[in-house]
Amino acid sequence: MSALWAPLGSGSGADVQAGGRWLRVVPRVPTRLARLPFVLVLIAFFGAGMAGLLMLNTTLQNQAFQFRTLNRQATALAYDQAALQAQIDQLRAPPELARQASALGMRPNPRPAFLVVPGGKVVGKAKPVSGDESPDLIVRTPAELAARQAAAEAKKRAAAAAKAAEEQRSSAATEAAERAAADQAQRPATRGGAGESESADQGIR
């Protein structure tokens, strides 16, 4: 007789004899104890999800901060690039090139000669210039303008000093002429007075 089909009602109802062995009925495990591991798993899963969400949020915030920083740096570099490009354009402008050439001592030539590249043929006849052939095309540097202004002021001061010296010389010459004329006017009067005194002395005698 199998233990599974043994009558449960025989004996005490808790032990069953099968093949010389006594089998005992295992009591049922309460269902409340089975819910605890499930709740613990849910809590662990929820905690892991919250930790992952917090880490993801922190990472996104750090990336957003880095993006804003890099965006500001890119904007500043773009402004710097625009400023440098403006300086390059200003240095490439014809007036600036003319100013730099004038600073190096170069002067415009109204009769230039041209060199054909790569043949090396010279078109025209090169002639030296003094630099005053085209004064309107000469771009003066600030240093040259300051030097010219200082030279003009020094020339004015020298002219004023020469004029003052000439006036002093003319005034001195005028005073000398007046003094000479006064001396000549006084000499005849002195001689006349001396003759009258001699005639008076002879009459008395």
CNS distance restraints for C-alpha pairs under 8 A (distance, minus, plus):
assign (resid   1 and name CA) (resid   5 and name CA) 7.07 0.50 0.50
assign (resid   1 and name CA) (resid   6 and name CA) 6.75 0.50 0.50
assign (resid   1 and name CA) (resid  18 and name CA) 7.24 0.50 0.50
assign (resid   2 and name CA) (resid   6 and name CA) 6.12 0.50 0.50
assign (resid   2 and name CA) (resid  18 and name CA) 6.65 0.50 0.50
assign (resid   3 and name CA) (resid  16 and name CA) 7.25 0.50 0.50
assign (resid   3 and name CA) (resid  17 and name CA) 7.44 0.50 0.50
assign (resid   3 and name CA) (resid  18 and name CA) 5.37 0.50 0.50
assign (resid   3 and name CA) (resid  23 and name CA) 7.84 0.50 0.50
assign (resid   6 and name CA) (resid  16 and name CA) 7.13 0.50 0.50
assign (resid   6 and name CA) (resid  18 and name CA) 7.97 0.50 0.50
assign (resid   7 and name CA) (resid  16 and name CA) 7.98 0.50 0.50
assign (resid   8 and name CA) (resid  13 and name CA) 5.56 0.50 0.50
assign (resid   8 and name CA) (resid  14 and name CA) 7.57 0.50 0.50
assign (resid   8 and name CA) (resid  16 and name CA) 7.21 0.50 0.50
assign (resid   9 and name CA) (resid  13 and name CA) 5.00 0.50 0.50
assign (resid  10 and name CA) (resid  16 and name CA) 7.66 0.50 0.50
assign (resid  11 and name CA) (resid  15 and name CA) 7.23 0.50 0.50
assign (resid  11 and name CA) (resid  16 and name CA) 7.71 0.50 0.50
assign (resid  14 and name CA) (resid  24 and name CA) 5.86 0.50 0.50
assign (resid  14 and name CA) (resid  25 and name CA) 5.83 0.50 0.50
assign (resid  15 and name CA) (resid  22 and name CA) 6.04 0.50 0.50
assign (resid  15 and name CA) (resid  23 and name CA) 5.44 0.50 0.50
assign (resid  15 and name CA) (resid  24 and name CA) 4.68 0.50 0.50
assign (resid  15 and name CA) (resid  25 and name CA) 6.74 0.50 0.50
assign (resid  16 and name CA) (resid  22 and name CA) 5.30 0.50 0.50
assign (resid  16 and name CA) (resid  23 and name CA) 4.93 0.50 0.50
assign (resid  16 and name CA) (resid  24 and name CA) 6.46 0.50 0.50
assign (resid  17 and name CA) (resid  21 and name CA) 5.39 0.50 0.50
assign (resid  17 and name CA) (resid  22 and name CA) 4.31 0.50 0.50
assign (resid  17 and name CA) (resid  23 and name CA) 6.09 0.50 0.50
assign (resid  18 and name CA) (resid  22 and name CA) 6.16 0.50 0.50
assign (resid  18 and name CA) (resid  23 and name CA) 7.01 0.50 0.50
assign (resid  29 and name CA) (resid  33 and name CA) 7.68 0.50 0.50
assign (resid  30 and name CA) (resid  34 and name CA) 7.53 0.50 0.50
assign (resid  31 and name CA) (resid  35 and name CA) 6.89 0.50 0.50
assign (resid  32 and name CA) (resid  36 and name CA) 7.19 0.50 0.50
assign (resid  33 and name CA) (resid  37 and name CA) 7.99 0.50 0.50
assign (resid  34 and name CA) (resid  38 and name CA) 7.26 0.50 0.50
assign (resid  35 and name CA) (resid  39 and name CA) 6.23 0.50 0.50
assign (resid  36 and name CA) (resid  40 and name CA) 6.17 0.50 0.50
assign (resid  37 and name CA) (resid  41 and name CA) 6.10 0.50 0.50
assign (resid  38 and name CA) (resid  42 and name CA) 6.22 0.50 0.50
assign (resid  39 and name CA) (resid  43 and name CA) 6.11 0.50 0.50
assign (resid  40 and name CA) (resid  44 and name CA) 6.10 0.50 0.50
assign (resid  41 and name CA) (resid  45 and name CA) 5.99 0.50 0.50
assign (resid  42 and name CA) (resid  46 and name CA) 5.97 0.50 0.50
assign (resid  43 and name CA) (resid  47 and name CA) 6.02 0.50 0.50
assign (resid  44 and name CA) (resid  48 and name CA) 6.08 0.50 0.50
assign (resid  45 and name CA) (resid  49 and name CA) 6.13 0.50 0.50
assign (resid  46 and name CA) (resid  50 and name CA) 6.17 0.50 0.50
assign (resid  47 and name CA) (resid  51 and name CA) 6.11 0.50 0.50
assign (resid  48 and name CA) (resid  52 and name CA) 6.06 0.50 0.50
assign (resid  49 and name CA) (resid  53 and name CA) 6.00 0.50 0.50
assign (resid  50 and name CA) (resid  54 and name CA) 6.05 0.50 0.50
assign (resid  51 and name CA) (resid  55 and name CA) 6.14 0.50 0.50
assign (resid  52 and name CA) (resid  56 and name CA) 6.04 0.50 0.50
assign (resid  53 and name CA) (resid  57 and name CA) 6.08 0.50 0.50
assign (resid  54 and name CA) (resid  58 and name CA) 6.15 0.50 0.50
assign (resid  55 and name CA) (resid  59 and name CA) 6.09 0.50 0.50
assign (resid  56 and name CA) (resid  60 and name CA) 6.12 0.50 0.50
assign (resid  57 and name CA) (resid  61 and name CA) 6.18 0.50 0.50
assign (resid  58 and name CA) (resid  62 and name CA) 6.20 0.50 0.50
assign (resid  59 and name CA) (resid  63 and name CA) 6.13 0.50 0.50
assign (resid  60 and name CA) (resid  64 and name CA) 6.06 0.50 0.50
assign (resid  61 and name CA) (resid  65 and name CA) 6.16 0.50 0.50
assign (resid  62 and name CA) (resid  66 and name CA) 6.17 0.50 0.50
assign (resid  63 and name CA) (resid  67 and name CA) 6.01 0.50 0.50
assign (resid  64 and name CA) (resid  68 and name CA) 6.21 0.50 0.50
assign (resid  65 and name CA) (resid  69 and name CA) 6.23 0.50 0.50
assign (resid  66 and name CA) (resid  70 and name CA) 6.03 0.50 0.50
assign (resid  67 and name CA) (resid  71 and name CA) 5.93 0.50 0.50
assign (resid  68 and name CA) (resid  72 and name CA) 6.20 0.50 0.50
assign (resid  69 and name CA) (resid  73 and name CA) 6.25 0.50 0.50
assign (resid  70 and name CA) (resid  74 and name CA) 6.03 0.50 0.50
assign (resid  71 and name CA) (resid  75 and name CA) 6.17 0.50 0.50
assign (resid  72 and name CA) (resid  76 and name CA) 6.19 0.50 0.50
assign (resid  73 and name CA) (resid  77 and name CA) 6.08 0.50 0.50
assign (resid  74 and name CA) (resid  78 and name CA) 6.05 0.50 0.50
assign (resid  75 and name CA) (resid  79 and name CA) 6.32 0.50 0.50
assign (resid  76 and name CA) (resid  80 and name CA) 6.24 0.50 0.50
assign (resid  77 and name CA) (resid  81 and name CA) 6.02 0.50 0.50
assign (resid  78 and name CA) (resid  82 and name CA) 6.17 0.50 0.50
assign (resid  79 and name CA) (resid  83 and name CA) 6.20 0.50 0.50
assign (resid  80 and name CA) (resid  84 and name CA) 6.12 0.50 0.50
assign (resid  81 and name CA) (resid  85 and name CA) 6.01 0.50 0.50
assign (resid  82 and name CA) (resid  86 and name CA) 6.15 0.50 0.50
assign (resid  83 and name CA) (resid  87 and name CA) 6.30 0.50 0.50
assign (resid  84 and name CA) (resid  88 and name CA) 6.18 0.50 0.50
assign (resid  85 and name CA) (resid  89 and name CA) 6.13 0.50 0.50
assign (resid  86 and name CA) (resid  90 and name CA) 6.09 0.50 0.50
assign (resid  87 and name CA) (resid  91 and name CA) 6.13 0.50 0.50
assign (resid  88 and name CA) (resid  92 and name CA) 6.12 0.50 0.50
assign (resid  89 and name CA) (resid  93 and name CA) 6.23 0.50 0.50
assign (resid  90 and name CA) (resid  96 and name CA) 7.01 0.50 0.50
assign (resid  91 and name CA) (resid  96 and name CA) 5.72 0.50 0.50
assign (resid  91 and name CA) (resid  97 and name CA) 6.95 0.50 0.50
assign (resid  92 and name CA) (resid  96 and name CA) 6.82 0.50 0.50
assign (resid  92 and name CA) (resid  97 and name CA) 6.61 0.50 0.50
assign (resid  93 and name CA) (resid  97 and name CA) 6.32 0.50 0.50
assign (resid  94 and name CA) (resid  98 and name CA) 6.05 0.50 0.50
assign (resid  95 and name CA) (resid  99 and name CA) 6.11 0.50 0.50
assign (resid  95 and name CA) (resid 139 and name CA) 7.56 0.50 0.50
assign (resid  96 and name CA) (resid 100 and name CA) 6.17 0.50 0.50
assign (resid  97 and name CA) (resid 101 and name CA) 6.10 0.50 0.50
assign (resid  98 and name CA) (resid 102 and name CA) 6.08 0.50 0.50
assign (resid  98 and name CA) (resid 138 and name CA) 7.47 0.50 0.50
assign (resid  98 and name CA) (resid 139 and name CA) 6.11 0.50 0.50
assign (resid  99 and name CA) (resid 103 and name CA) 6.14 0.50 0.50
assign (resid  99 and name CA) (resid 138 and name CA) 7.93 0.50 0.50
assign (resid  99 and name CA) (resid 139 and name CA) 5.15 0.50 0.50
assign (resid  99 and name CA) (resid 140 and name CA) 6.40 0.50 0.50
assign (resid  99 and name CA) (resid 141 and name CA) 6.09 0.50 0.50
assign (resid 100 and name CA) (resid 104 and name CA) 6.32 0.50 0.50
assign (resid 100 and name CA) (resid 141 and name CA) 7.93 0.50 0.50
assign (resid 101 and name CA) (resid 105 and name CA) 6.47 0.50 0.50
assign (resid 101 and name CA) (resid 106 and name CA) 5.21 0.50 0.50
assign (resid 101 and name CA) (resid 107 and name CA) 7.43 0.50 0.50
assign (resid 102 and name CA) (resid 106 and name CA) 5.07 0.50 0.50
assign (resid 102 and name CA) (resid 107 and name CA) 6.27 0.50 0.50
assign (resid 102 and name CA) (resid 138 and name CA) 6.79 0.50 0.50
assign (resid 102 and name CA) (resid 139 and name CA) 6.21 0.50 0.50
assign (resid 102 and name CA) (resid 140 and name CA) 6.57 0.50 0.50
assign (resid 102 and name CA) (resid 141 and name CA) 7.16 0.50 0.50
assign (resid 103 and name CA) (resid 140 and name CA) 7.61 0.50 0.50
assign (resid 103 and name CA) (resid 141 and name CA) 6.27 0.50 0.50
assign (resid 107 and name CA) (resid 129 and name CA) 7.85 0.50 0.50
assign (resid 107 and name CA) (resid 131 and name CA) 5.25 0.50 0.50
assign (resid 107 and name CA) (resid 138 and name CA) 6.69 0.50 0.50
assign (resid 108 and name CA) (resid 131 and name CA) 6.90 0.50 0.50
assign (resid 108 and name CA) (resid 133 and name CA) 7.93 0.50 0.50
assign (resid 108 and name CA) (resid 134 and name CA) 6.72 0.50 0.50
assign (resid 108 and name CA) (resid 137 and name CA) 6.71 0.50 0.50
assign (resid 108 and name CA) (resid 138 and name CA) 6.92 0.50 0.50
assign (resid 109 and name CA) (resid 129 and name CA) 6.49 0.50 0.50
assign (resid 109 and name CA) (resid 131 and name CA) 7.74 0.50 0.50
assign (resid 109 and name CA) (resid 133 and name CA) 7.46 0.50 0.50
assign (resid 109 and name CA) (resid 134 and name CA) 7.61 0.50 0.50
assign (resid 110 and name CA) (resid 133 and name CA) 7.21 0.50 0.50
assign (resid 110 and name CA) (resid 134 and name CA) 7.15 0.50 0.50
assign (resid 111 and name CA) (resid 125 and name CA) 7.92 0.50 0.50
assign (resid 111 and name CA) (resid 126 and name CA) 7.16 0.50 0.50
assign (resid 111 and name CA) (resid 127 and name CA) 7.07 0.50 0.50
assign (resid 112 and name CA) (resid 124 and name CA) 7.05 0.50 0.50
assign (resid 112 and name CA) (resid 125 and name CA) 7.21 0.50 0.50
assign (resid 112 and name CA) (resid 126 and name CA) 5.78 0.50 0.50
assign (resid 112 and name CA) (resid 127 and name CA) 7.29 0.50 0.50
assign (resid 113 and name CA) (resid 122 and name CA) 6.68 0.50 0.50
assign (resid 113 and name CA) (resid 123 and name CA) 5.69 0.50 0.50
assign (resid 113 and name CA) (resid 124 and name CA) 4.59 0.50 0.50
assign (resid 113 and name CA) (resid 125 and name CA) 5.44 0.50 0.50
assign (resid 113 and name CA) (resid 126 and name CA) 4.97 0.50 0.50
assign (resid 114 and name CA) (resid 122 and name CA) 5.61 0.50 0.50
assign (resid 114 and name CA) (resid 123 and name CA) 4.99 0.50 0.50
assign (resid 114 and name CA) (resid 124 and name CA) 6.43 0.50 0.50
assign (resid 115 and name CA) (resid 120 and name CA) 6.05 0.50 0.50
assign (resid 115 and name CA) (resid 121 and name CA) 5.76 0.50 0.50
assign (resid 115 and name CA) (resid 122 and name CA) 4.58 0.50 0.50
assign (resid 115 and name CA) (resid 123 and name CA) 6.22 0.50 0.50
assign (resid 116 and name CA) (resid 120 and name CA) 5.24 0.50 0.50
assign (resid 116 and name CA) (resid 121 and name CA) 5.11 0.50 0.50
assign (resid 116 and name CA) (resid 122 and name CA) 6.23 0.50 0.50
assign (resid 116 and name CA) (resid 123 and name CA) 7.32 0.50 0.50
assign (resid 117 and name CA) (resid 121 and name CA) 7.44 0.50 0.50
assign (resid 129 and name CA) (resid 133 and name CA) 7.25 0.50 0.50
assign (resid 131 and name CA) (resid 135 and name CA) 7.51 0.50 0.50
assign (resid 134 and name CA) (resid 138 and name CA) 7.01 0.50 0.50
assign (resid 140 and name CA) (resid 144 and name CA) 5.86 0.50 0.50
assign (resid 140 and name CA) (resid 145 and name CA) 6.15 0.50 0.50
assign (resid 141 and name CA) (resid 145 and name CA) 6.15 0.50 0.50
assign (resid 142 and name CA) (resid 146 and name CA) 6.05 0.50 0.50
assign (resid 143 and name CA) (resid 147 and name CA) 6.09 0.50 0.50
assign (resid 144 and name CA) (resid 148 and name CA) 6.04 0.50 0.50
assign (resid 145 and name CA) (resid 149 and name CA) 6.07 0.50 0.50
assign (resid 146 and name CA) (resid 150 and name CA) 6.08 0.50 0.50
assign (resid 147 and name CA) (resid 151 and name CA) 6.05 0.50 0.50
assign (resid 148 and name CA) (resid 152 and name CA) 6.09 0.50 0.50
assign (resid 149 and name CA) (resid 153 and name CA) 6.15 0.50 0.50
assign (resid 150 and name CA) (resid 154 and name CA) 6.07 0.50 0.50
assign (resid 151 and name CA) (resid 155 and name CA) 6.03 0.50 0.50
assign (resid 152 and name CA) (resid 156 and name CA) 6.17 0.50 0.50
assign (resid 153 and name CA) (resid 157 and name CA) 6.19 0.50 0.50
assign (resid 154 and name CA) (resid 158 and name CA) 6.08 0.50 0.50
assign (resid 155 and name CA) (resid 159 and name CA) 6.07 0.50 0.50
assign (resid 156 and name CA) (resid 160 and name CA) 6.07 0.50 0.50
assign (resid 157 and name CA) (resid 161 and name CA) 6.06 0.50 0.50
assign (resid 158 and name CA) (resid 162 and name CA) 6.08 0.50 0.50
assign (resid 159 and name CA) (resid 163 and name CA) 6.02 0.50 0.50
assign (resid 160 and name CA) (resid 164 and name CA) 6.09 0.50 0.50
assign (resid 161 and name CA) (resid 165 and name CA) 6.13 0.50 0.50
assign (resid 162 and name CA) (resid 166 and name CA) 6.04 0.50 0.50
assign (resid 163 and name CA) (resid 167 and name CA) 6.11 0.50 0.50
assign (resid 164 and name CA) (resid 168 and name CA) 6.15 0.50 0.50
assign (resid 165 and name CA) (resid 169 and name CA) 6.12 0.50 0.50
assign (resid 166 and name CA) (resid 170 and name CA) 6.07 0.50 0.50
assign (resid 167 and name CA) (resid 171 and name CA) 6.00 0.50 0.50
assign (resid 168 and name CA) (resid 172 and name CA) 6.00 0.50 0.50
assign (resid 169 and name CA) (resid 173 and name CA) 6.05 0.50 0.50
assign (resid 170 and name CA) (resid 174 and name CA) 6.06 0.50 0.50
assign (resid 171 and name CA) (resid 175 and name CA) 6.12 0.50 0.50
assign (resid 172 and name CA) (resid 176 and name CA) 6.11 0.50 0.50
assign (resid 173 and name CA) (resid 177 and name CA) 6.12 0.50 0.50
assign (resid 174 and name CA) (resid 178 and name CA) 6.14 0.50 0.50
assign (resid 175 and name CA) (resid 179 and name CA) 6.12 0.50 0.50
assign (resid 176 and name CA) (resid 180 and name CA) 6.15 0.50 0.50
assign (resid 177 and name CA) (resid 181 and name CA) 6.14 0.50 0.50
assign (resid 178 and name CA) (resid 182 and name CA) 6.15 0.50 0.50
assign (resid 179 and name CA) (resid 183 and name CA) 6.15 0.50 0.50
assign (resid 180 and name CA) (resid 184 and name CA) 6.18 0.50 0.50
assign (resid 181 and name CA) (resid 185 and name CA) 6.16 0.50 0.50
assign (resid 182 and name CA) (resid 186 and name CA) 6.22 0.50 0.50
assign (resid 183 and name CA) (resid 187 and name CA) 6.32 0.50 0.50
assign (resid 184 and name CA) (resid 188 and name CA) 7.30 0.50 0.50
assign (resid 185 and name CA) (resid 189 and name CA) 7.18 0.50 0.50
assign (resid 186 and name CA) (resid 190 and name CA) 6.38 0.50 0.50
assign (resid 187 and name CA) (resid 191 and name CA) 6.36 0.50 0.50
assign (resid 188 and name CA) (resid 192 and name CA) 6.17 0.50 0.50
assign (resid 189 and name CA) (resid 193 and name CA) 6.32 0.50 0.50
assign (resid 190 and name CA) (resid 194 and name CA) 6.40 0.50 0.50
assign (resid 191 and name CA) (resid 195 and name CA) 6.53 0.50 0.50
assign (resid 192 and name CA) (resid 196 and name CA) 6.45 0.50 0.50
assign (resid 193 and name CA) (resid 197 and name CA) 6.40 0.50 0.50
assign (resid 194 and name CA) (resid 198 and name CA) 6.46 0.50 0.50
assign (resid 195 and name CA) (resid 199 and name CA) 6.35 0.50 0.50
assign (resid 196 and name CA) (resid 200 and name CA) 6.21 0.50 0.50
assign (resid 197 and name CA) (resid 201 and name CA) 6.30 0.50 0.50
assign (resid 198 and name CA) (resid 202 and name CA) 6.39 0.50 0.50
assign (resid 199 and name CA) (resid 203 and name CA) 6.33 0.50 0.50
assign (resid 200 and name CA) (resid 204 and name CA) 6.36 0.50 0.50
assign (resid 201 and name CA) (resid 205 and name CA) 6.44 0.50 0.50
